[in-house]
């Protein structure tokens, strides 16, 4: 039950990431007050395809802008294609200009934990 609650909190944040922007697993974990649980955020992203409401999991990458979750999408280049459709350039599974498209929920949102 607790895991489901955490996953739902993650999904609530991910749904707020604007089109054309990305964030990291760690930034979400820190925003939720669970710094150090970036891996758990990753697990939530891996399970997001089973969620009833669409979760833009392609907008969550590792702290260096690498598409580490790409193998959880239905095709090998789907994550990259989704990001490129939003105007984000990706070369060799790395977001180009990561710092310019990075969206930090701690700076963009207020929290009601």
N, CA, C and O atoms as a GROMACS GRO file, in nm:
protein
  452
    1UNK      N    1   0.083  -0.119   0.000
    1UNK     CA    2   0.000   0.000   0.000
    1UNK      C    3   0.087   0.126   0.000
    1UNK      O    4   0.060   0.220  -0.074
    2UNK      N    5   0.192   0.127   0.082
    2UNK     CA    6   0.279   0.244   0.091
    2UNK      C    7   0.349   0.269  -0.043
    2UNK      O    8   0.364   0.384  -0.084
    3UNK      N    9   0.393   0.161  -0.110
    3UNK     CA   10   0.458   0.174  -0.240
    3UNK      C   11   0.364   0.239  -0.340
    3UNK      O   12   0.404   0.327  -0.416
    4UNK      N   13   0.238   0.196  -0.341
    4UNK     CA   14   0.140   0.252  -0.432
    4UNK      C   15   0.122   0.401  -0.407
    4UNK      O   16   0.111   0.480  -0.502
    5UNK      N   17   0.120   0.440  -0.281
    5UNK     CA   18   0.105   0.580  -0.246
    5UNK      C   19   0.226   0.660  -0.298
    5UNK      O   20   0.209   0.769  -0.353
    6UNK      N   21   0.346   0.607  -0.278
    6UNK     CA   22   0.466   0.674  -0.328
    6UNK      C   23   0.461   0.686  -0.480
    6UNK      O   24   0.487   0.793  -0.536
    7UNK      N   25   0.428   0.577  -0.547
    7UNK     CA   26   0.419   0.579  -0.693
    7UNK      C   27   0.320   0.685  -0.739
    7UNK      O   28   0.348   0.759  -0.833
    8UNK      N   29   0.204   0.694  -0.674
    8UNK     CA   30   0.105   0.794  -0.712
    8UNK      C   31   0.156   0.936  -0.691
    8UNK      O   32   0.125   1.026  -0.769
    9UNK      N   33   0.234   0.957  -0.586
    9UNK     CA   34   0.294   1.089  -0.564
    9UNK      C   35   0.393   1.120  -0.676
    9UNK      O   36   0.398   1.233  -0.725
   10UNK      N   37   0.471   1.021  -0.716
   10UNK     CA   38   0.565   1.039  -0.828
   10UNK      C   39   0.487   1.074  -0.954
   10UNK      O   40   0.522   1.169  -1.024
   11UNK      N   41   0.382   0.999  -0.983
   11UNK     CA   42   0.303   1.024  -1.104
   11UNK      C   43   0.242   1.164  -1.104
   11UNK      O   44   0.233   1.228  -1.209
   12UNK      N   45   0.201   1.211  -0.987
   12UNK     CA   46   0.145   1.346  -0.978
   12UNK      C   47   0.247   1.451  -1.020
   12UNK      O   48   0.212   1.548  -1.087
   13UNK      N   49   0.372   1.432  -0.982
   13UNK     CA   50   0.478   1.525  -1.022
   13UNK      C   51   0.509   1.511  -1.170
   13UNK      O   52   0.519   1.611  -1.241
   14UNK      N   53   0.523   1.389  -1.218
   14UNK     CA   54   0.561   1.366  -1.358
   14UNK      C   55   0.456   1.424  -1.453
   14UNK      O   56   0.491   1.476  -1.558
   15UNK      N   57   0.330   1.415  -1.417
   15UNK     CA   58   0.225   1.471  -1.503
   15UNK      C   59   0.236   1.624  -1.515
   15UNK      O   60   0.178   1.682  -1.606
   16UNK      N   61   0.309   1.688  -1.423
   16UNK     CA   62   0.324   1.834  -1.426
   16UNK      C   63   0.445   1.881  -1.507
   16UNK      O   64   0.460   2.001  -1.531
   17UNK      N   65   0.530   1.789  -1.549
   17UNK     CA   66   0.648   1.829  -1.628
   17UNK      C   67   0.597   1.884  -1.761
   17UNK      O   68   0.526   1.814  -1.834
   18UNK      N   69   0.633   2.007  -1.793
   18UNK     CA   70   0.584   2.066  -1.918
   18UNK      C   71   0.643   1.996  -2.041
   18UNK      O   72   0.754   1.943  -2.038
   19UNK      N   73   0.568   1.998  -2.148
   19UNK     CA   74   0.616   1.946  -2.276
   19UNK      C   75   0.744   2.021  -2.313
   19UNK      O   76   0.753   2.143  -2.296
   20UNK      N   77   0.842   1.948  -2.363
   20UNK     CA   78   0.969   2.008  -2.402
   20UNK      C   79   1.066   2.026  -2.288
   20UNK      O   80   1.170   2.090  -2.305
   21UNK      N   81   1.034   1.971  -2.172
   21UNK     CA   82   1.121   1.980  -2.055
   21UNK      C   83   1.139   1.840  -1.998
   21UNK      O   84   1.057   1.751  -2.023
   22UNK      N   85   1.244   1.820  -1.921
   22UNK     CA   86   1.271   1.692  -1.857
   22UNK      C   87   1.316   1.716  -1.714
   22UNK      O   88   1.359   1.826  -1.678
   23UNK      N   89   1.304   1.612  -1.632
   23UNK     CA   90   1.359   1.616  -1.498
   23UNK      C   91   1.429   1.484  -1.471
   23UNK      O   92   1.433   1.397  -1.558
   24UNK      N   93   1.483   1.471  -1.352
   24UNK     CA   94   1.556   1.349  -1.318
   24UNK      C   95   1.485   1.272  -1.207
   24UNK      O   96   1.402   1.327  -1.134
   25UNK      N   97   1.520   1.145  -1.197
   25UNK     CA   98   1.466   1.061  -1.091
   25UNK      C   99   1.497   1.122  -0.955
   25UNK      O  100   1.412   1.128  -0.867
   26UNK      N  101   1.621   1.167  -0.939
   26UNK     CA  102   1.664   1.224  -0.812
   26UNK      C  103   1.595   1.354  -0.777
   26UNK      O  104   1.564   1.379  -0.661
   27UNK      N  105   1.569   1.437  -0.878
   27UNK     CA  106   1.500   1.565  -0.853
   27UNK      C  107   1.358   1.539  -0.804
   27UNK      O  108   1.308   1.611  -0.717
   28UNK      N  109   1.293   1.438  -0.859
   28UNK     CA  110   1.158   1.403  -0.813
   28UNK      C  111   1.164   1.351  -0.670
   28UNK      O  112   1.084   1.391  -0.585
   29UNK      N  113   1.259   1.262  -0.643
   29UNK     CA  114   1.273   1.206  -0.508
   29UNK      C  115   1.298   1.317  -0.406
   29UNK      O  116   1.237   1.319  -0.300
   30UNK      N  117   1.388   1.407  -0.439
   30UNK     CA  118   1.418   1.517  -0.346
   30UNK      C  119   1.296   1.606  -0.324
   30UNK      O  120   1.267   1.646  -0.212
   31UNK      N  121   1.224   1.636  -0.431
   31UNK     CA  122   1.103   1.718  -0.419
   31UNK      C  123   1.001   1.653  -0.326
   31UNK      O  124   0.934   1.721  -0.249
   32UNK      N  125   0.991   1.522  -0.334
   32UNK     CA  126   0.894   1.449  -0.252
   32UNK      C  127   0.941   1.430  -0.108
   32UNK      O  128   0.871   1.371  -0.025
   33UNK      N  129   1.062   1.479  -0.078
   33UNK     CA  130   1.114   1.466   0.057
   33UNK      C  131   1.174   1.331   0.086
   33UNK      O  132   1.188   1.291   0.201
   34UNK      N  133   1.209   1.259  -0.019
   34UNK     CA  134   1.266   1.125  -0.005
   34UNK      C  135   1.399   1.117  -0.078
   34UNK      O  136   1.425   1.022  -0.153
   35UNK      N  137   1.484   1.217  -0.055
   35UNK     CA  138   1.616   1.220  -0.119
   35UNK      C  139   1.684   1.086  -0.097
   35UNK      O  140   1.682   1.030   0.013
   36UNK      N  141   1.745   1.035  -0.202
   36UNK     CA  142   1.809   0.904  -0.193
   36UNK      C  143   1.722   0.792  -0.246
   36UNK      O  144   1.764   0.677  -0.251
   37UNK      N  145   1.600   0.826  -0.287
   37UNK     CA  146   1.510   0.721  -0.338
   37UNK      C  147   1.489   0.734  -0.489
   37UNK      O  148   1.382   0.702  -0.540
   38UNK      N  149   1.591   0.782  -0.558
   38UNK     CA  150   1.581   0.796  -0.704
   38UNK      C  151   1.549   0.662  -0.772
   38UNK      O  152   1.474   0.658  -0.869
   39UNK      N  153   1.606   0.556  -0.720
   39UNK     CA  154   1.580   0.423  -0.778
   39UNK      C  155   1.432   0.387  -0.766
   39UNK      O  156   1.375   0.327  -0.857
   40UNK      N  157   1.371   0.422  -0.655
   40UNK     CA  158   1.228   0.394  -0.635
   40UNK      C  159   1.145   0.476  -0.735
   40UNK      O  160   1.043   0.428  -0.785
   41UNK      N  161   1.188   0.599  -0.763
   41UNK     CA  162   1.121   0.679  -0.866
   41UNK      C  163   1.133   0.606  -1.000
   41UNK      O  164   1.037   0.602  -1.078
   42UNK      N  165   1.249   0.550  -1.027
   42UNK     CA  166   1.268   0.472  -1.150
   42UNK      C  167   1.173   0.354  -1.157
   42UNK      O  168   1.118   0.324  -1.263
   43UNK      N  169   1.154   0.287  -1.046
   43UNK     CA  170   1.060   0.175  -1.043
   43UNK      C  171   0.918   0.223  -1.073
   43UNK      O  172   0.842   0.156  -1.142
   44UNK      N  173   0.885   0.340  -1.021
   44UNK     CA  174   0.753   0.397  -1.050
   44UNK      C  175   0.740   0.424  -1.200
   44UNK      O  176   0.636   0.397  -1.259
   45UNK      N  177   0.846   0.477  -1.260
   45UNK     CA  178   0.841   0.504  -1.404
   45UNK      C  179   0.827   0.374  -1.482
   45UNK      O  180   0.755   0.368  -1.582
   46UNK      N  181   0.896   0.269  -1.438
   46UNK     CA  182   0.886   0.139  -1.506
   46UNK      C  183   0.744   0.084  -1.501
   46UNK      O  184   0.700   0.017  -1.594
   47UNK      N  185   0.673   0.113  -1.393
   47UNK     CA  186   0.536   0.063  -1.376
   47UNK      C  187   0.431   0.158  -1.431
   47UNK      O  188   0.312   0.127  -1.429
   48UNK      N  189   0.473   0.275  -1.479
   48UNK     CA  190   0.376   0.379  -1.517
   48UNK      C  191   0.288   0.339  -1.635
   48UNK      O  192   0.178   0.393  -1.651
   49UNK      N  193   0.334   0.247  -1.718
   49UNK     CA  194   0.253   0.207  -1.833
   49UNK      C  195   0.125   0.134  -1.791
   49UNK      O  196   0.033   0.118  -1.872
   50UNK      N  197   0.119   0.091  -1.666
   50UNK     CA  198  -0.002   0.023  -1.619
   50UNK      C  199  -0.100   0.121  -1.555
   50UNK      O  200  -0.211   0.082  -1.517
   51UNK      N  201  -0.061   0.246  -1.543
   51UNK     CA  202  -0.145   0.347  -1.478
   51UNK      C  203  -0.258   0.390  -1.572
   51UNK      O  204  -0.237   0.400  -1.693
   52UNK      N  205  -0.375   0.413  -1.517
   52UNK     CA  206  -0.492   0.450  -1.596
   52UNK      C  207  -0.472   0.584  -1.667
   52UNK      O  208  -0.503   0.600  -1.785
   53UNK      N  209  -0.419   0.682  -1.592
   53UNK     CA  210  -0.395   0.815  -1.649
   53UNK      C  211  -0.257   0.815  -1.714
   53UNK      O  212  -0.161   0.762  -1.658
   54UNK      N  213  -0.247   0.874  -1.833
   54UNK     CA  214  -0.120   0.879  -1.906
   54UNK      C  215  -0.012   0.948  -1.824
   54UNK      O  216  -0.034   1.058  -1.773
   55UNK      N  217   0.102   0.884  -1.813
   55UNK     CA  218   0.217   0.939  -1.741
   55UNK      C  219   0.328   0.963  -1.844
   55UNK      O  220   0.370   0.868  -1.910
   56UNK      N  221   0.376   1.087  -1.860
   56UNK     CA  222   0.481   1.114  -1.959
   56UNK      C  223   0.619   1.072  -1.906
   56UNK      O  224   0.706   1.157  -1.883
   57UNK      N  225   0.637   0.942  -1.888
   57UNK     CA  226   0.760   0.888  -1.830
   57UNK      C  227   0.883   0.920  -1.913
   57UNK      O  228   0.995   0.919  -1.862
   58UNK      N  229   0.864   0.948  -2.042
   58UNK     CA  230   0.978   0.980  -2.128
   58UNK      C  231   1.048   1.108  -2.085
   58UNK      O  232   1.161   1.133  -2.127
   59UNK      N  233   0.983   1.190  -2.005
   59UNK     CA  234   1.040   1.317  -1.959
   59UNK      C  235   1.125   1.302  -1.832
   59UNK      O  236   1.172   1.401  -1.776
   60UNK      N  237   1.144   1.179  -1.786
   60UNK     CA  238   1.226   1.154  -1.667
   60UNK      C  239   1.350   1.076  -1.709
   60UNK      O  240   1.341   0.967  -1.764
   61UNK      N  241   1.465   1.135  -1.680
   61UNK     CA  242   1.594   1.078  -1.720
   61UNK      C  243   1.688   1.075  -1.600
   61UNK      O  244   1.650   1.117  -1.490
   62UNK      N  245   1.810   1.027  -1.620
   62UNK     CA  246   1.902   1.026  -1.506
   62UNK      C  247   1.962   1.164  -1.484
   62UNK      O  248   1.937   1.255  -1.562
   63UNK      N  249   2.038   1.180  -1.380
   63UNK     CA  250   2.090   1.312  -1.339
   63UNK      C  251   2.184   1.376  -1.439
   63UNK      O  252   2.214   1.495  -1.430
   64UNK      N  253   2.231   1.297  -1.537
   64UNK     CA  254   2.321   1.349  -1.640
   64UNK      C  255   2.251   1.370  -1.773
   64UNK      O  256   2.314   1.409  -1.872
   65UNK      N  257   2.121   1.346  -1.777
   65UNK     CA  258   2.046   1.362  -1.901
   65UNK      C  259   2.051   1.241  -1.992
   65UNK      O  260   2.020   1.252  -2.111
   66UNK      N  261   2.089   1.126  -1.939
   66UNK     CA  262   2.092   1.003  -2.017
   66UNK      C  263   1.956   0.935  -2.014
   66UNK      O  264   1.886   0.937  -1.912
   67UNK      N  265   1.920   0.874  -2.126
   67UNK     CA  266   1.792   0.803  -2.137
   67UNK      C  267   1.806   0.662  -2.080
   67UNK      O  268   1.794   0.564  -2.154
   68UNK      N  269   1.830   0.654  -1.952
   68UNK     CA  270   1.855   0.524  -1.889
   68UNK      C  271   1.730   0.435  -1.884
   68UNK      O  272   1.741   0.314  -1.870
   69UNK      N  273   1.612   0.493  -1.895
   69UNK     CA  274   1.489   0.415  -1.890
   69UNK      C  275   1.437   0.373  -2.027
   69UNK      O  276   1.327   0.319  -2.037
   70UNK      N  277   1.514   0.397  -2.131
   70UNK     CA  278   1.465   0.374  -2.268
   70UNK      C  279   1.423   0.230  -2.294
   70UNK      O  280   1.333   0.206  -2.374
   71UNK      N  281   1.486   0.134  -2.228
   71UNK     CA  282   1.453  -0.007  -2.253
   71UNK      C  283   1.317  -0.047  -2.196
   71UNK      O  284   1.271  -0.159  -2.218
   72UNK      N  285   1.252   0.043  -2.122
   72UNK     CA  286   1.119   0.014  -2.068
   72UNK      C  287   1.007   0.062  -2.161
   72UNK      O  288   0.889   0.046  -2.131
   73UNK      N  289   1.045   0.119  -2.274
   73UNK     CA  290   0.947   0.161  -2.374
   73UNK      C  291   0.934   0.050  -2.478
   73UNK      O  292   1.022  -0.034  -2.492
   74UNK      N  293   0.824   0.051  -2.552
   74UNK     CA  294   0.794  -0.059  -2.643
   74UNK      C  295   0.895  -0.078  -2.756
   74UNK      O  296   0.907  -0.188  -2.809
   75UNK      N  297   0.966   0.025  -2.794
   75UNK     CA  298   1.069   0.014  -2.897
   75UNK      C  299   1.197   0.079  -2.849
   75UNK      O  300   1.194   0.162  -2.758
   76UNK      N  301   1.308   0.043  -2.909
   76UNK     CA  302   1.437   0.090  -2.860
   76UNK      C  303   1.456   0.241  -2.873
   76UNK      O  304   1.534   0.300  -2.798
   77UNK      N  305   1.387   0.304  -2.966
   77UNK     CA  306   1.404   0.449  -2.986
   77UNK      C  307   1.278   0.529  -2.950
   77UNK      O  308   1.272   0.649  -2.978
   78UNK      N  309   1.180   0.466  -2.890
   78UNK     CA  310   1.053   0.534  -2.860
   78UNK      C  311   1.074   0.651  -2.766
   78UNK      O  312   1.022   0.760  -2.790
   79UNK      N  313   1.150   0.632  -2.658
   79UNK     CA  314   1.172   0.740  -2.563
   79UNK      C  315   1.238   0.859  -2.633
   79UNK      O  316   1.196   0.973  -2.614
   80UNK      N  317   1.339   0.832  -2.712
   80UNK     CA  318   1.408   0.938  -2.786
   80UNK      C  319   1.312   1.007  -2.882
   80UNK      O  320   1.311   1.130  -2.891
   81UNK      N  321   1.232   0.930  -2.954
   81UNK     CA  322   1.137   0.988  -3.049
   81UNK      C  323   1.035   1.078  -2.979
   81UNK      O  324   1.002   1.185  -3.029
   82UNK      N  325   0.985   1.034  -2.864
   82UNK     CA  326   0.888   1.115  -2.789
   82UNK      C  327   0.951   1.247  -2.746
   82UNK      O  328   0.887   1.352  -2.755
   83UNK      N  329   1.075   1.243  -2.700
   83UNK     CA  330   1.144   1.366  -2.660
   83UNK      C  331   1.170   1.456  -2.781
   83UNK      O  332   1.150   1.577  -2.773
   84UNK      N  333   1.214   1.397  -2.891
   84UNK     CA  334   1.240   1.476  -3.011
   84UNK      C  335   1.113   1.538  -3.066
   84UNK      O  336   1.116   1.649  -3.120
   85UNK      N  337   1.001   1.469  -3.052
   85UNK     CA  338   0.872   1.525  -3.094
   85UNK      C  339   0.836   1.650  -3.013
   85UNK      O  340   0.756   1.732  -3.058
   86UNK      N  341   0.896   1.663  -2.895
   86UNK     CA  342   0.872   1.780  -2.810
   86UNK      C  343   0.983   1.885  -2.826
   86UNK      O  344   0.986   1.984  -2.753
   87UNK      N  345   1.073   1.863  -2.922
   87UNK     CA  346   1.177   1.961  -2.949
   87UNK      C  347   1.306   1.942  -2.872
   87UNK      O  348   1.391   2.031  -2.873
   88UNK      N  349   1.322   1.830  -2.804
   88UNK     CA  350   1.443   1.802  -2.728
   88UNK      C  351   1.538   1.720  -2.815
   88UNK      O  352   1.500   1.616  -2.870
   89UNK      N  353   1.659   1.768  -2.828
   89UNK     CA  354   1.759   1.699  -2.909
   89UNK      C  355   1.828   1.592  -2.827
   89UNK      O  356   1.868   1.615  -2.712
   90UNK      N  357   1.842   1.473  -2.887
   90UNK     CA  358   1.906   1.360  -2.821
   90UNK      C  359   2.010   1.302  -2.915
   90UNK      O  360   1.981   1.272  -3.031
   91UNK      N  361   2.133   1.286  -2.865
   91UNK     CA  362   2.241   1.225  -2.942
   91UNK      C  363   2.304   1.117  -2.855
   91UNK      O  364   2.346   1.143  -2.742
   92UNK      N  365   2.312   0.996  -2.909
   92UNK     CA  366   2.370   0.882  -2.836
   92UNK      C  367   2.308   0.867  -2.697
   92UNK      O  368   2.379   0.850  -2.598
   93UNK      N  369   2.176   0.872  -2.692
   93UNK     CA  370   2.099   0.855  -2.567
   93UNK      C  371   2.126   0.964  -2.464
   93UNK      O  372   2.095   0.946  -2.346
   94UNK      N  373   2.182   1.075  -2.506
   94UNK     CA  374   2.213   1.188  -2.418
   94UNK      C  375   2.136   1.310  -2.465
   94UNK      O  376   2.138   1.343  -2.583
   95UNK      N  377   2.069   1.379  -2.372
   95UNK     CA  378   1.997   1.502  -2.406
   95UNK      C  379   2.099   1.613  -2.427
   95UNK      O  380   2.183   1.640  -2.341
   96UNK      N  381   2.090   1.676  -2.542
   96UNK     CA  382   2.178   1.788  -2.575
   96UNK      C  383   2.122   1.913  -2.506
   96UNK      O  384   2.003   1.941  -2.513
   97UNK      N  385   2.210   1.988  -2.439
   97UNK     CA  386   2.165   2.107  -2.366
   97UNK      C  387   2.077   2.071  -2.248
   97UNK      O  388   1.978   2.141  -2.221
   98UNK      N  389   2.111   1.965  -2.179
   98UNK     CA  390   2.030   1.915  -2.067
   98UNK      C  391   1.997   2.025  -1.967
   98UNK      O  392   1.883   2.034  -1.921
   99UNK      N  393   2.094   2.108  -1.933
   99UNK     CA  394   2.071   2.213  -1.834
   99UNK      C  395   1.966   2.314  -1.879
   99UNK      O  396   1.901   2.378  -1.796
  100UNK      N  397   1.949   2.329  -2.010
  100UNK     CA  398   1.851   2.426  -2.062
  100UNK      C  399   1.708   2.371  -2.061
  100UNK      O  400   1.612   2.448  -2.053
  101UNK      N  401   1.693   2.240  -2.068
  101UNK     CA  402   1.559   2.180  -2.068
  101UNK      C  403   1.523   2.114  -1.935
  101UNK      O  404   1.414   2.060  -1.919
  102UNK      N  405   1.616   2.119  -1.840
  102UNK     CA  406   1.592   2.057  -1.711
  102UNK      C  407   1.486   2.135  -1.634
  102UNK      O  408   1.491   2.257  -1.623
  103UNK      N  409   1.390   2.063  -1.581
  103UNK     CA  410   1.279   2.119  -1.502
  103UNK      C  411   1.294   2.066  -1.360
  103UNK      O  412   1.286   1.945  -1.336
  104UNK      N  413   1.316   2.157  -1.267
  104UNK     CA  414   1.337   2.118  -1.127
  104UNK      C  415   1.207   2.140  -1.050
  104UNK      O  416   1.167   2.254  -1.027
  105UNK      N  417   1.141   2.032  -1.009
  105UNK     CA  418   1.014   2.049  -0.938
  105UNK      C  419   1.028   2.130  -0.809
  105UNK      O  420   0.934   2.197  -0.768
  106UNK      N  421   1.144   2.124  -0.745
  106UNK     CA  422   1.164   2.201  -0.622
  106UNK      C  423   1.158   2.351  -0.647
  106UNK      O  424   1.122   2.427  -0.557
  107UNK      N  425   1.193   2.393  -0.767
  107UNK     CA  426   1.190   2.534  -0.801
  107UNK      C  427   1.058   2.574  -0.868
  107UNK      O  428   1.016   2.689  -0.860
  108UNK      N  429   0.995   2.479  -0.933
  108UNK     CA  430   0.876   2.508  -1.012
  108UNK      C  431   0.744   2.486  -0.938
  108UNK      O  432   0.642   2.544  -0.974
  109UNK      N  433   0.747   2.403  -0.833
  109UNK     CA  434   0.624   2.367  -0.763
  109UNK      C  435   0.635   2.395  -0.615
  109UNK      O  436   0.744   2.402  -0.559
  110UNK      N  437   0.521   2.411  -0.552
  110UNK     CA  438   0.517   2.413  -0.406
  110UNK      C  439   0.464   2.279  -0.362
  110UNK      O  440   0.387   2.216  -0.435
  111UNK      N  441   0.502   2.235  -0.247
  111UNK     CA  442   0.463   2.100  -0.203
  111UNK      C  443   0.370   2.105  -0.083
  111UNK      O  444   0.383   2.191   0.005
  112UNK      N  445   0.277   2.013  -0.080
  112UNK     CA  446   0.186   1.998   0.032
  112UNK      C  447   0.203   1.858   0.090
  112UNK      O  448   0.107   1.781   0.095
  113UNK      N  449   0.323   1.825   0.134
  113UNK     CA  450   0.346   1.691   0.190
  113UNK      C  451   0.284   1.678   0.323
  113UNK      O  452   0.292   1.572   0.386
   0.00000   0.00000   0.00000
